[in-house]
Amino acid sequence: MSGDSGYQGNARYLTNSYITTKKPRNDELSKTEQYDNRILSKERICIEHVNRRVKIFRILGQRYRNRRHRYGLRFNIIAALYNYELSLT
């Protein structure tokens, strides 16, 4: 799991979470740290694109106002539609 600096607190709960390395004050990042940050960003952008596409259906983008026990079913249908759309391209 990758994330940005907003996920710093997850490290103690999720052992497989990674955050980008911040630039130290009055210093620069090393080439390996820059490379690692770029790899994490490339992973994260794919996930963010999926989140954006799911929010278009407004099940995650807004308050869910229907029956709670149907939420999982509807979310799975939306995920299936998105996966089907991916298979077409």
Secondary structure, DSSP 8 states (H G I E B T S, - for coil): -EE-GGGGGGGGT-TT-EE-----TTS---HHHHHHHHHHHHHHHHHHHHHHHHHHTTTTTS---S-GGGHHHHHHHHHHHHHHHHHH-
